C-alpha cells in the first residue's frame, strides 16, 4: 500500500522551489509529531496485550502461532513503524499543497468490478478498514478539523488545499497508519486486529490531538479569537464520487466581463449567497427591488466593473474625516453624464446591496476608531468589485479579501492616535495597504493575498514585541503578588507567635528583619506545604518560647537546656542560607545568649506552678490562597449587583475594553489576572500599564459605564451575521 508516496523526489528538493513553511506550521509539525509518538507508544502497548490475549484464547495451534508471530513482528518493527508514521505526516507538512494522501482518492464505490477482482482479498479488507476509519474520524471531529482548516488557510492563503491535503487531516493520519502497517509480514486476521486497535485508539485520542493542534496555532497568534467557524464555512458533503460537493461545484472566479447572473447559474455561487439573496427579496415590493435598476440604460457586469474602475482611480482627499456610504459613491456610476439612470442585473443589484449593508455595519461599529473607519471605508469600491466578480466572496470564510478586512479591523481595535510628532507604524502600514489596493487593484485578487501575507507578517512581528512587553509586566506583577502574600503570611505568623509575650528589643529586631526575610525566602522557594516551611515555623515558635517560656513548670528549665543549643544552631544555619551578614549574625547570637541567661535567672526567682502539662508547639494553620480570595470577596461591599461581579469574572485575558475617565477614552486590554491578589492589569496597545482593578472595583466601573467591553471578533463575520439577523427580522415583520 501507498508505494507511490515512498518515492522521494530529490530533483524537486535541489531546485530550491520547495515551499518554506511559516514558523507557526513548523511549530505545529513538531508539536504534533511528539503527540503522535505518544499515540504510537500507547498503540504498541495495547496491541501487545490484545494479541497476547487472542493467542491465549485461540482454539487452534495455527491461530495461536499466527498471533504470537504478529506479536514478535510488532515488537521488532515498533521503531520502524513509528518512524514511518511520523515521516508520512511530516511529508504532508513539508510538501503542503502537493502531497496527496494515499487514501484520499476515489472511494470503493468508484472502483469498477474488474478492478476490484484484481485486488487481493487482504488488501481489499485493509482498504475498507482504512476508509471506514477516515470517515469515522472526519465525522467525529468535524468542527475541530474545520477550525484547523481555516487556520491553515489563514496562514497560507496562496496554497489551495483540499480537505484531505490538510497536513493533519484524517486522510493524512490514516494514510500514515496504512503506510506503517503496509510492510507488516503478518496474517491478515492479525493485521485487521492491528487496524481495529488503531481505530479505537485514534477515535479515543484524536479529540485532544486536534484540540492541542488548534491551541498550538492559537499560541502562535493564528486567529486566537476564533472560537467557532466563520459564517458560511460549512462542512463539505461527500459526493458519491469520493470528493466533496464544495470542491466539485467550485469554479474559478468569472472575469470582469462575465455576467454576474451567468456566474451564479454556472455554479460558482454557494448556498450562503443564495440564502442572502433570497432573504433580500422576501417581503420587498417590486418598486423596492427596482430601486437600483431603475432607468433606461443597462450595465452588464463588465460595463459596471469598468465604471467602478474609473471611480476607484479618482484621487481620494486624504483630509476627509468622514466616509461616504457606498450608495453615494455609486451615484456617478449608475448615472450617465446627461442624467440618464442606468440599470443593472438583479444579481449585481443584490451584490451591491449586500456589500453596502456590510460596510454600513463596519462603519457604524463602535469598536473601530473613526480614523480607521475612514481608511477601511475607502476599500468599499474594490471590495464591491471582488464581490461582483466572485460570488464565493460571501461563501468562503478563507477568502483573502475577507481575511484582509478582518486583519485590518482586529489590528485597529486597540489603536489610539499618537501625539503630534510621534511616528505611528501601524497607521502607516494600514495606509500603505489601502493605498496599494486603490492604486493597483483592477481584477487581480492575488494582490489581496500578497497584501494579506505582508500585513500578517507585520502584525506577527508587532504581536511578538507586545507579548514580550506584556510578559515582563505579568512576571513583575505576579512576582510582586507572591512577595506580598509571603510577607502577609510571615507577618501573621510572627504576630500570632509573639502575642502575649515579652521579648527583648534585639530579638524583636531580628524577627522583623533577618528572620522575616528568611521566612519569606523559604515560603517563596519551597511553598507553604513544604517540610522546609513547616520546620521554619516550628523553629520560630521554639525561638520565641525559649525567650519567654510560659506557663512555667518544674520541667521548663530542663527543657530549655535541651532545646537552646539546637535552636541556636538551626538559627545560625538558616541565616547562612540567605547569606545574612555574618557579623550581624554573630552579634545577634551573643544577644540571644544574654537573653537566655536572663530567662534562667528569672526561672530561679519564679515560683513554679504545680506542673501542668507543657503545651505542644503546634504550627498555626496557614490559610490557603483560595480561602483568602473567598474571604476577601465575602468582605467586599454588596453595593455592586451580582451580575456585574459575574461579568467581571468572565473577563478573559486578551479582552479589549474602552476606559472612560474624566471625558478621555482609552482603549486597553486585560494583560494579566493575578489570582493571588485578584488584581486585573490592563495595558495599552504598546504594552504599557494603563490601569489596575480589584474584582469589585472592576465590576463597579462596568456598572457605571466607566468600562465598556469591546467585541474583538472577526468583523466581516459579525457584519454578515448582523445582516442575516436583520433580514430575517424584517421578513417576520
C-alpha positions as CSV (number, residue, x, y, z in Angstrom):
1,X,0.0,0.0,0.0
2,X,1.0,3.6,-0.5
3,X,4.0,2.7,-2.6
4,X,3.9,6.0,-4.6
5,X,4.4,8.1,-1.5
6,X,7.6,6.3,-0.6
7,X,9.4,7.7,-3.6
8,X,11.5,10.8,-2.7
9,X,11.8,13.4,-5.4
10,X,15.3,14.6,-4.9
11,X,15.1,16.8,-8.0
12,X,12.4,18.9,-6.6
13,X,14.4,19.5,-3.4
14,X,17.5,20.5,-5.3
15,X,15.7,23.0,-7.4
16,X,15.1,25.2,-4.4
17,X,11.4,25.6,-5.3
18,X,10.2,23.9,-2.1
19,X,7.6,25.9,-0.2
20,X,9.0,27.4,3.0
21,X,6.7,26.7,5.9
22,X,5.6,29.6,8.1
23,X,7.0,29.4,11.6
24,X,3.6,28.6,13.1
25,X,3.3,25.5,10.9
26,X,6.9,24.4,11.7
27,X,5.9,24.6,15.4
28,X,2.7,22.7,14.7
29,X,4.6,20.0,12.8
30,X,7.0,19.5,15.7
31,X,4.3,19.5,18.4
32,X,2.0,17.2,16.5
33,X,4.9,14.8,15.9
34,X,5.6,14.5,19.6
35,X,1.8,13.9,20.2
36,X,1.8,11.2,17.5
37,X,4.8,9.5,19.1
38,X,2.8,9.2,22.3
39,X,-0.2,7.8,20.4
40,X,2.0,5.2,18.7
41,X,3.6,4.2,22.1
42,X,0.1,3.7,23.5
43,X,-0.9,1.7,20.4
44,X,2.0,-0.7,20.7
45,X,1.3,-1.3,24.4
46,X,-2.3,-2.1,23.7
47,X,-1.5,-4.2,20.6
48,X,0.9,-6.4,22.5
49,X,-1.8,-7.1,25.2
50,X,-4.6,-7.6,22.7
51,X,-2.6,-10.1,20.5
52,X,-1.4,-12.0,23.6
53,X,-5.0,-12.3,24.8
54,X,-6.1,-13.5,21.3
55,X,-3.3,-16.0,21.2
56,X,-4.2,-17.3,24.7
57,X,-7.8,-17.8,23.7
58,X,-7.0,-19.3,20.3
59,X,-8.6,-22.8,19.8
60,X,-6.2,-24.0,17.1
61,X,-2.4,-24.1,17.2
62,X,-2.2,-22.4,13.8
63,X,-4.2,-19.4,15.1
64,X,-2.1,-19.2,18.2
65,X,1.1,-19.3,16.2
66,X,-0.2,-16.5,13.9
67,X,-1.0,-14.2,16.8
68,X,2.4,-14.9,18.5
69,X,4.2,-14.2,15.2
70,X,2.3,-11.0,14.9
71,X,3.4,-10.0,18.5
72,X,7.0,-10.7,17.6
73,X,6.8,-8.8,14.3
74,X,5.2,-5.8,16.0
75,X,7.9,-5.7,18.7
76,X,10.7,-5.9,16.1
77,X,9.1,-3.2,13.8
78,X,8.0,-0.8,16.6
79,X,10.6,1.8,15.9
80,X,10.3,1.4,12.1
81,X,6.6,1.8,12.2
82,X,6.7,4.9,14.4
83,X,9.3,6.5,12.2
84,X,7.2,5.6,9.1
85,X,4.1,7.2,10.6
86,X,6.0,10.4,11.6
87,X,7.7,10.7,8.2
88,X,4.4,10.4,6.4
89,X,2.8,13.2,8.4
90,X,6.0,15.3,8.1
91,X,5.9,15.0,4.3
92,X,2.3,16.3,4.4
93,X,3.7,19.4,6.0
94,X,6.9,19.8,4.0
95,X,5.1,19.2,0.7
96,X,2.0,21.1,1.6
97,X,-0.3,21.6,-1.4
98,X,1.5,18.9,-3.4
99,X,1.2,15.9,-1.1
100,X,-1.8,13.6,-1.7
101,X,-2.7,11.1,1.0
102,X,-2.8,7.5,-0.3
103,X,-6.4,7.1,0.8
104,X,-7.8,10.4,-0.3
105,X,-8.6,9.3,-3.9
106,X,-11.7,7.6,-5.2
107,X,-13.8,5.6,-2.8
108,X,-14.5,1.9,-3.3
109,X,-17.8,2.8,-5.0
110,X,-15.8,4.4,-7.8
111,X,-13.8,1.2,-8.5
112,X,-15.3,-1.0,-11.1
113,X,-15.9,-4.7,-10.6
114,X,-13.0,-5.7,-12.9
115,X,-10.6,-3.6,-10.8
116,X,-11.9,-5.0,-7.6
117,X,-11.4,-8.5,-8.8
118,X,-7.7,-7.7,-9.3
119,X,-7.3,-6.6,-5.7
120,X,-6.0,-9.2,-3.2
121,X,-8.7,-10.1,-0.7
122,X,-6.5,-9.0,2.3
123,X,-5.6,-5.7,0.6
124,X,-9.3,-5.0,-0.1
125,X,-10.1,-5.6,3.6
126,X,-7.3,-3.3,4.7
127,X,-8.6,-0.6,2.3
128,X,-12.1,-0.9,3.6
129,X,-10.9,-0.6,7.2
130,X,-8.8,2.5,6.5
131,X,-11.6,4.2,4.5
132,X,-14.1,3.5,7.3
133,X,-11.6,4.9,9.8
134,X,-11.2,8.1,7.8
135,X,-15.0,8.6,7.6
136,X,-15.4,7.9,11.3
137,X,-12.7,10.4,12.4
138,X,-13.9,13.1,10.0
139,X,-17.4,12.8,11.3
140,X,-16.5,12.6,15.0
141,X,-14.1,15.6,15.0
142,X,-15.5,17.7,12.2
143,X,-15.6,21.0,14.0
144,X,-12.1,20.8,15.3
145,X,-10.8,19.7,11.9
146,X,-12.6,22.6,10.1
147,X,-11.2,25.1,12.6
148,X,-7.8,23.7,11.8
149,X,-8.5,24.1,8.1
150,X,-9.5,27.7,8.5
151,X,-6.3,28.4,10.4
152,X,-4.2,26.7,7.7
153,X,-5.9,28.7,5.0
154,X,-5.2,31.9,7.0
155,X,-1.5,31.1,7.2
156,X,-1.2,30.1,3.5
157,X,-3.8,31.9,1.5
158,X,-1.9,31.3,-1.7
159,X,-1.9,27.5,-1.3
160,X,-5.0,25.7,-2.4
161,X,-5.6,22.7,-0.2
162,X,-8.4,20.2,-0.4
163,X,-9.8,18.9,2.9
164,X,-7.7,15.7,2.6
165,X,-4.5,17.6,1.9
166,X,-4.5,19.5,5.2
167,X,-1.4,18.1,6.9
168,X,-3.3,16.8,9.9
169,X,-6.4,15.6,8.2
170,X,-7.9,12.2,9.0
171,X,-6.8,11.1,5.5
172,X,-3.2,12.0,6.3
173,X,-3.3,10.4,9.8
174,X,-4.9,7.2,8.4
175,X,-2.5,7.3,5.4
176,X,0.3,7.2,7.9
177,X,-1.3,4.3,9.7
178,X,-1.6,2.4,6.4
179,X,2.0,3.3,5.5
180,X,3.2,2.0,8.9
181,X,1.2,-1.3,8.5
182,X,1.9,-1.9,4.8
183,X,5.1,-3.8,5.3
184,X,3.9,-5.9,8.3
185,X,4.5,-9.6,7.4
186,X,1.7,-11.0,9.5
187,X,-1.5,-12.9,9.0
188,X,-4.5,-10.9,7.7
189,X,-6.5,-11.7,10.8
190,X,-3.8,-10.2,13.0
191,X,-3.4,-7.2,10.7
192,X,-7.1,-6.5,10.9
193,X,-6.8,-6.7,14.7
194,X,-4.0,-4.1,14.5
195,X,-6.1,-1.8,12.3
196,X,-9.0,-2.2,14.7
197,X,-6.8,-1.2,17.6
198,X,-5.8,1.9,15.6
199,X,-9.5,2.6,15.1
200,X,-10.2,2.5,18.8
201,X,-7.1,4.4,19.8
202,X,-7.5,7.2,17.3
203,X,-11.2,7.5,18.0
204,X,-10.4,8.0,21.7
205,X,-7.3,10.3,21.4
206,X,-7.7,12.4,18.3
207,X,-10.1,14.8,20.0
208,X,-7.4,16.0,22.4
209,X,-4.9,15.8,19.5
210,X,-6.9,18.2,17.3
211,X,-7.6,20.5,20.3
212,X,-3.9,20.6,21.0
213,X,-3.2,21.4,17.3
214,X,-5.6,24.3,17.3
215,X,-4.2,25.5,20.6
216,X,-0.7,25.4,19.2
217,X,-1.7,27.7,16.4
218,X,-3.6,30.0,18.8
219,X,-0.5,30.3,20.9
220,X,1.4,31.2,17.7
221,X,-1.1,34.0,17.2
222,X,-3.1,32.4,14.3
223,X,-6.7,33.6,14.7
224,X,-6.5,33.4,18.5
225,X,-10.1,34.8,19.0
226,X,-11.8,32.4,16.6
227,X,-13.8,30.1,18.8
228,X,-16.3,29.0,16.2
229,X,-16.4,28.6,12.4
230,X,-16.8,31.7,10.3
231,X,-20.3,32.3,8.8
232,X,-20.6,30.4,5.5
233,X,-17.8,28.0,6.2
234,X,-19.9,24.9,6.1
235,X,-18.7,21.3,6.0
236,X,-18.4,19.9,2.6
237,X,-20.8,17.0,1.9
238,X,-19.2,13.9,0.5
239,X,-20.3,13.3,-3.1
240,X,-20.7,9.8,-4.5
241,X,-17.5,10.3,-6.4
242,X,-15.5,10.5,-3.2
243,X,-14.8,14.2,-3.5
244,X,-16.8,17.0,-1.9
245,X,-19.7,18.9,-3.2
246,X,-17.9,22.1,-2.3
247,X,-14.9,21.1,-4.3
248,X,-16.8,19.6,-7.3
249,X,-19.1,22.6,-7.6
250,X,-16.4,25.2,-7.2
251,X,-15.2,27.1,-10.3
252,X,-12.9,29.9,-11.0
253,X,-14.0,33.4,-10.4
254,X,-15.5,34.9,-13.6
255,X,-13.7,37.7,-15.4
256,X,-14.8,41.3,-15.2
257,X,-16.7,40.9,-18.4
258,X,-18.7,37.9,-17.3
259,X,-22.3,38.5,-16.3
260,X,-22.9,38.0,-12.5
261,X,-26.1,36.2,-13.4
262,X,-24.2,33.8,-15.6
263,X,-21.7,33.3,-12.8
264,X,-24.5,32.3,-10.5
265,X,-26.1,29.9,-12.8
266,X,-22.7,28.3,-13.7
267,X,-22.4,27.0,-10.1
268,X,-19.8,29.3,-8.6
269,X,-22.3,30.7,-6.1
270,X,-22.7,28.7,-2.9
271,X,-25.6,28.4,-0.5
272,X,-24.7,31.5,1.5
273,X,-25.1,34.0,-1.3
274,X,-28.3,32.2,-2.5
275,X,-29.7,32.4,1.0
276,X,-28.7,36.1,1.4
277,X,-30.2,36.9,-2.0
278,X,-33.5,35.1,-1.0
279,X,-33.7,36.9,2.3
280,X,-33.1,40.1,0.5
281,X,-36.1,39.7,-1.8
282,X,-38.6,38.3,0.6
283,X,-41.1,40.8,1.8
284,X,-39.9,43.5,-0.6
285,X,-42.1,45.3,-3.1
286,X,-41.3,45.4,-6.8
287,X,-40.6,49.2,-6.5
288,X,-38.0,48.4,-3.8
289,X,-36.4,45.8,-5.9
290,X,-36.0,48.1,-8.8
291,X,-34.6,51.0,-6.8
292,X,-31.1,50.4,-8.2
293,X,-32.2,49.0,-11.6
294,X,-34.5,51.9,-12.5
295,X,-33.9,53.8,-15.8
296,X,-33.4,53.3,-19.4
297,X,-29.7,52.3,-19.9
298,X,-28.4,48.8,-18.9
299,X,-25.0,47.9,-17.5
300,X,-23.8,44.4,-17.6
301,X,-21.2,43.2,-15.1
302,X,-18.3,44.1,-17.4
303,X,-19.5,47.6,-18.0
304,X,-20.3,48.1,-14.3
305,X,-16.8,47.0,-13.4
306,X,-15.3,49.4,-15.9
307,X,-17.2,52.4,-14.4
308,X,-16.2,51.2,-10.9
309,X,-12.5,51.2,-12.1
310,X,-12.9,54.9,-13.1
311,X,-14.4,55.9,-9.7
312,X,-11.7,53.9,-7.9
313,X,-8.9,55.7,-9.9
314,X,-10.0,59.1,-8.7
315,X,-7.6,60.5,-6.1
316,X,-9.0,60.5,-2.6
317,X,-8.9,63.5,-0.4
318,X,-6.6,62.4,2.5
319,X,-8.0,65.2,4.7
320,X,-11.5,63.6,4.7
321,X,-12.6,62.6,8.2
322,X,-16.0,61.2,7.1
323,X,-16.7,58.2,4.9
324,X,-19.3,58.3,2.2
325,X,-21.7,55.3,2.1
326,X,-21.4,53.0,-0.9
327,X,-24.7,54.1,-2.3
328,X,-23.4,57.7,-2.5
329,X,-20.1,56.6,-4.1
330,X,-22.2,54.6,-6.7
331,X,-24.3,57.6,-7.7
332,X,-21.9,58.7,-10.6
333,X,-21.5,55.0,-11.6
334,X,-25.3,54.4,-12.1
335,X,-26.0,57.7,-13.9
336,X,-24.8,59.0,-17.2
337,X,-23.4,62.5,-17.8
338,X,-26.8,63.5,-19.3
339,X,-28.6,62.4,-16.1
340,X,-29.9,59.1,-17.5
341,X,-30.1,56.4,-14.9
342,X,-28.5,53.0,-15.6
343,X,-30.0,49.7,-14.6
344,X,-28.0,46.6,-13.5
345,X,-28.8,42.9,-13.5
346,X,-30.7,41.5,-10.5
347,X,-27.7,39.5,-9.2
348,X,-25.4,42.5,-9.5
349,X,-28.1,44.6,-7.7
350,X,-28.1,42.0,-4.8
351,X,-24.3,42.1,-4.5
352,X,-24.4,45.9,-4.4
353,X,-27.0,45.8,-1.6
354,X,-25.2,43.2,0.4
355,X,-21.8,44.9,0.2
356,X,-23.4,48.2,1.1
357,X,-25.0,46.6,4.2
358,X,-21.7,45.0,5.1
359,X,-19.9,48.4,5.1
360,X,-22.8,50.1,6.8
361,X,-22.2,47.7,9.7
362,X,-18.5,48.1,9.6
363,X,-18.6,51.9,9.5
364,X,-21.2,52.1,12.3
365,X,-19.2,49.6,14.5
366,X,-18.2,51.3,17.7
367,X,-15.3,49.0,18.1
368,X,-13.3,50.9,15.4
369,X,-11.7,54.2,15.8
370,X,-13.0,56.9,13.4
371,X,-9.7,57.3,11.7
372,X,-9.6,53.5,11.0
373,X,-13.2,53.6,9.7
374,X,-12.1,56.2,7.2
375,X,-9.3,54.1,6.0
376,X,-11.3,50.8,5.8
377,X,-14.2,52.7,4.2
378,X,-12.0,53.6,1.2
379,X,-12.0,49.9,0.3
380,X,-15.7,49.8,-0.5
381,X,-15.4,50.1,-4.2
382,X,-12.5,47.5,-4.5
383,X,-14.4,45.0,-2.3
384,X,-17.6,45.5,-4.4
385,X,-15.6,44.7,-7.5
386,X,-14.3,41.5,-5.9
387,X,-17.8,40.5,-4.8
388,X,-19.2,41.2,-8.3
389,X,-16.6,39.0,-10.0
390,X,-16.5,36.2,-7.4
391,X,-19.7,35.2,-5.6
392,X,-17.7,32.8,-3.4
393,X,-16.6,36.0,-1.7
394,X,-19.7,35.5,0.5
395,X,-19.3,31.8,0.9
396,X,-15.6,31.3,1.6
397,X,-14.6,32.1,5.2
398,X,-10.9,32.0,4.0
399,X,-11.4,34.4,1.1
400,X,-8.3,36.7,1.1
401,X,-10.3,39.9,0.9
402,X,-12.5,38.9,3.8
403,X,-9.4,37.9,5.8
404,X,-7.6,41.1,5.0
405,X,-10.7,43.1,6.2
406,X,-10.7,41.1,9.4
407,X,-7.0,41.5,10.0
408,X,-7.2,45.3,9.4
409,X,-10.1,45.6,11.8
410,X,-8.6,43.4,14.5
411,X,-5.3,45.2,14.4
412,X,-7.1,48.5,14.8
413,X,-9.3,47.6,17.8
414,X,-6.7,48.8,20.3
415,X,-5.3,51.7,18.2
416,X,-5.2,55.2,19.5
417,X,-3.9,58.4,17.9
418,X,-0.4,59.3,18.9
419,X,0.7,62.7,19.9
420,X,1.9,65.1,17.2
421,X,5.4,64.3,16.0
422,X,5.3,60.6,17.1
423,X,5.6,58.0,14.4
424,X,2.7,55.5,14.1
425,X,3.9,52.4,12.4
426,X,0.5,50.6,12.4
427,X,-1.3,53.6,10.9
428,X,1.4,53.9,8.2
429,X,1.1,50.2,7.4
430,X,-2.7,50.3,7.1
431,X,-2.5,53.5,4.9
432,X,0.0,51.6,2.7
433,X,-2.3,48.6,2.3
434,X,-5.3,50.8,1.4
435,X,-3.2,52.9,-1.0
436,X,-1.9,49.8,-2.8
437,X,-5.4,48.4,-3.2
438,X,-6.8,51.7,-4.6
439,X,-3.8,52.2,-7.0
440,X,-3.1,48.7,-8.2
441,X,-6.3,46.6,-8.0
442,X,-8.1,46.0,-11.2
443,X,-9.2,42.4,-11.2
444,X,-6.2,40.6,-9.7
445,X,-7.4,39.2,-6.4
446,X,-3.9,37.8,-5.9
447,X,-3.0,41.4,-4.8
448,X,-5.1,40.9,-1.7
449,X,-3.3,37.6,-0.9
450,X,0.1,39.4,-1.3
451,X,-1.1,42.3,1.0
452,X,-2.6,39.9,3.5
453,X,0.7,37.9,3.8
454,X,2.7,41.1,4.1
455,X,0.3,42.6,6.7
456,X,0.1,39.3,8.7
457,X,3.9,39.2,8.8
458,X,4.0,42.8,10.1
459,X,1.4,42.0,12.7
460,X,3.2,38.9,13.8
461,X,6.4,40.9,14.5
462,X,4.3,43.6,16.3
463,X,2.5,40.9,18.3
464,X,5.7,39.2,19.4
465,X,7.1,42.6,20.6
466,X,4.0,43.4,22.5
467,X,3.9,39.9,24.0
468,X,7.4,40.3,25.4
469,X,6.5,43.6,27.0
470,X,3.3,42.2,28.4
471,X,5.1,39.0,29.7
472,X,7.6,41.2,31.6
473,X,4.7,43.1,33.1
474,X,2.9,39.9,34.1
475,X,6.1,38.4,35.6
476,X,6.7,41.5,37.6
477,X,3.1,41.7,38.8
478,X,2.9,38.0,39.7
479,X,6.3,38.3,41.5
480,X,5.1,41.3,43.4
481,X,1.9,39.4,44.3
482,X,3.8,36.4,45.5
483,X,6.1,38.6,47.6
484,X,3.1,40.4,49.1
485,X,1.4,37.2,50.0
486,X,4.6,35.8,51.5
487,X,5.1,38.9,53.6
488,X,1.5,38.7,54.8
489,X,1.9,35.1,55.8
490,X,5.1,35.8,57.7
491,X,3.7,38.8,59.4
492,X,0.7,36.8,60.6
493,X,3.0,34.0,61.8
494,X,5.2,36.3,63.8
495,X,2.2,38.3,65.2
496,X,0.5,35.1,66.4
497,X,3.6,33.6,67.8
498,X,4.6,36.8,69.8
499,X,1.1,37.6,71.0
500,X,1.1,38.0,74.8
501,X,4.9,37.5,75.1
502,X,7.6,40.0,76.2
503,X,10.7,39.8,74.1
504,X,14.0,41.8,74.3
505,X,14.4,44.5,71.7
506,X,17.3,42.8,69.9
507,X,15.1,39.7,69.4
508,X,12.2,41.9,68.1
509,X,14.7,43.5,65.6
510,X,15.8,40.0,64.5
511,X,12.2,38.8,63.9
512,X,11.2,41.9,61.9
513,X,14.3,41.9,59.8
514,X,16.6,38.9,59.3
515,X,14.2,36.2,60.4
516,X,11.3,37.7,58.5
517,X,13.5,37.7,55.3
518,X,14.4,34.0,55.9
519,X,10.8,33.0,56.4
520,X,9.7,34.9,53.2
521,X,12.6,33.3,51.3
522,X,11.5,29.8,52.5
523,X,7.8,30.1,51.6
524,X,8.6,31.6,48.2
525,X,11.2,29.0,47.3
526,X,9.6,25.9,48.9
527,X,5.9,26.7,49.2
528,X,3.6,26.7,52.2
529,X,3.1,22.9,52.1
530,X,6.8,22.1,52.2
531,X,8.7,20.4,55.0
532,X,11.2,23.3,54.9
533,X,8.4,25.8,55.7
534,X,7.0,23.6,58.5
535,X,10.4,23.4,60.1
536,X,10.9,27.1,59.8
537,X,7.5,27.7,61.5
538,X,8.4,25.3,64.3
539,X,11.8,26.9,64.8
540,X,10.1,30.3,65.0
541,X,7.8,29.1,67.8
542,X,10.6,27.4,69.7
543,X,12.8,30.5,69.4
544,X,10.1,32.8,70.9
545,X,9.1,30.2,73.5
546,X,12.8,30.0,74.6
547,X,12.8,33.7,75.4
548,X,9.5,33.8,77.3
549,X,8.5,30.3,78.4
550,X,5.1,30.2,79.9
551,X,3.5,28.6,81.7
552,X,6.5,27.7,83.7
553,X,6.6,24.1,85.1
554,X,9.2,22.1,87.0
555,X,10.4,20.7,83.7
556,X,10.8,24.1,81.9
557,X,14.4,24.6,82.9
558,X,15.5,21.1,81.7
559,X,13.5,21.5,78.5
560,X,15.3,24.8,77.8
561,X,18.7,23.3,78.4
562,X,17.9,20.6,75.9
563,X,16.4,22.9,73.3
564,X,18.5,26.0,73.3
565,X,21.6,24.5,71.6
566,X,19.6,23.2,68.6
567,X,17.6,26.4,68.4
568,X,20.8,28.5,68.2
569,X,22.5,26.1,65.7
570,X,19.4,26.0,63.4
571,X,19.0,29.7,63.6
572,X,22.6,30.3,62.6
573,X,22.3,27.8,59.7
574,X,19.1,29.4,58.5
575,X,20.7,32.9,58.3
576,X,23.6,31.5,56.5
577,X,21.2,30.1,53.8
578,X,20.1,33.6,52.9
579,X,23.7,34.9,53.2
580,X,22.8,37.3,56.0
581,X,25.7,39.4,57.3
582,X,27.9,37.0,59.4
583,X,29.0,39.8,61.7
584,X,25.4,40.8,62.4
585,X,24.5,37.1,62.9
586,X,27.3,36.7,65.5
587,X,26.2,39.9,67.3
588,X,22.6,38.6,67.4
589,X,23.7,35.2,68.7
590,X,25.6,37.0,71.6
591,X,22.5,39.0,72.4
592,X,20.4,35.8,72.3
593,X,22.8,34.1,74.7
594,X,22.5,37.0,77.2
595,X,18.7,36.9,76.8
596,X,18.7,33.2,77.6
597,X,20.8,33.9,80.7
598,X,18.2,36.4,81.8
599,X,15.5,33.7,81.3
600,X,17.3,31.2,83.5
601,X,17.7,33.9,86.2
602,X,14.0,34.6,86.1
603,X,13.2,30.9,86.4
604,X,15.2,30.8,89.7
605,X,13.1,33.6,91.2
606,X,9.8,32.5,89.7
607,X,7.6,30.3,91.8
608,X,6.9,27.1,90.0
609,X,3.4,26.1,89.1
610,X,2.0,22.7,90.1
611,X,3.4,21.1,87.0
612,X,0.7,21.4,84.4
613,X,1.3,19.6,81.0
614,X,3.6,21.6,78.8
615,X,1.8,23.0,75.7
616,X,2.9,21.5,72.4
617,X,4.5,23.7,69.8
618,X,1.9,23.4,67.1
619,X,2.2,25.2,63.8
620,X,-0.8,27.5,63.1
621,X,-2.8,26.5,60.1
622,X,-1.8,28.5,57.0
623,X,-4.8,29.8,55.1
624,X,-5.0,28.5,51.6
625,X,-4.8,31.1,48.8
626,X,-8.2,30.1,47.5
627,X,-9.7,30.6,51.0
628,X,-8.0,34.0,51.2
629,X,-9.6,35.0,47.9
630,X,-13.0,33.8,49.1
631,X,-12.7,35.7,52.4
632,X,-11.7,38.9,50.5
633,X,-14.8,38.5,48.3
634,X,-17.1,38.0,51.3
635,X,-15.7,41.1,52.9
636,X,-16.4,43.1,49.7
637,X,-19.3,45.6,49.9
638,X,-22.5,44.2,48.5
639,X,-23.1,47.6,46.7
640,X,-22.4,46.1,43.3
641,X,-25.0,43.9,41.6
642,X,-24.0,40.2,41.4
643,X,-24.5,40.2,37.6
644,X,-21.6,42.8,37.3
645,X,-19.4,40.7,39.5
646,X,-20.1,37.7,37.4
647,X,-19.3,39.7,34.2
648,X,-16.0,40.7,35.8
649,X,-15.3,37.0,36.5
650,X,-16.0,36.2,32.8
651,X,-13.5,38.7,31.5
652,X,-10.6,36.8,29.9
653,X,-7.0,37.8,29.4
654,X,-6.7,39.4,26.0
655,X,-10.1,41.1,26.1
656,X,-10.3,44.7,24.9
657,X,-12.1,47.4,26.8
658,X,-12.7,51.1,26.4
659,X,-11.9,53.0,29.6
660,X,-13.6,56.4,30.1
661,X,-12.0,58.7,32.7
662,X,-12.7,62.4,33.0
663,X,-14.1,62.6,29.5
664,X,-11.0,60.8,28.0
665,X,-11.5,57.4,26.4
666,X,-8.6,55.0,26.4
667,X,-8.6,51.5,24.8
668,X,-6.7,48.8,26.6
669,X,-6.8,45.1,27.1
670,X,-6.6,42.8,30.0
671,X,-3.0,41.6,30.1
672,X,-3.0,39.7,33.3
673,X,-5.2,38.5,36.1
674,X,-3.2,37.9,39.2
675,X,-5.2,35.2,41.0
676,X,-3.2,35.5,44.2
677,X,-4.4,39.1,44.8
678,X,-7.4,39.2,42.5
679,X,-5.8,42.1,40.6
680,X,-6.8,42.9,36.9
681,X,-3.9,44.5,35.0
682,X,-4.8,46.5,31.8
683,X,-2.3,47.7,29.2
684,X,-2.5,49.8,26.0
685,X,-1.5,48.5,22.6
686,X,2.1,49.2,23.2
687,X,2.1,47.0,26.4
688,X,2.3,49.9,28.8
689,X,0.3,49.6,32.0
690,X,-2.8,51.8,31.9
691,X,-4.9,50.7,34.9
692,X,-5.4,48.0,37.6
693,X,-8.6,47.0,39.4
694,X,-9.7,44.6,42.1
695,X,-12.7,42.5,41.3
696,X,-15.3,44.7,43.0
697,X,-13.9,48.0,41.6
698,X,-13.8,46.5,38.1
699,X,-17.5,45.4,38.5
700,X,-18.4,48.9,39.8
701,X,-16.6,50.6,36.8
702,X,-18.5,48.3,34.4
703,X,-21.8,49.1,36.1
704,X,-21.1,52.9,35.9
705,X,-20.1,52.6,32.2
706,X,-16.6,53.7,33.0
707,X,-15.5,50.5,31.3
708,X,-17.1,49.1,28.1
709,X,-16.3,45.8,26.6
710,X,-15.2,45.7,23.0
711,X,-16.0,42.9,20.6
712,X,-12.8,41.7,19.0
713,X,-14.4,39.0,16.9
714,X,-13.9,38.8,13.1
715,X,-15.6,42.0,11.8
716,X,-16.7,40.6,8.4
717,X,-18.4,37.6,10.1
718,X,-20.1,39.8,12.7
719,X,-21.3,42.0,9.9
720,X,-22.7,39.1,7.9
721,X,-24.4,37.7,11.0
722,X,-26.0,41.1,11.6
723,X,-27.3,41.3,8.0
724,X,-28.8,37.9,8.2
725,X,-30.5,38.7,11.6
726,X,-31.8,42.0,10.3
727,X,-33.1,40.4,7.0
728,X,-34.9,37.6,9.0
729,X,-36.3,40.1,11.4
730,X,-37.7,42.3,8.6
731,X,-39.1,39.2,6.9
732,X,-41.1,38.3,10.1
733,X,-42.3,41.9,10.4
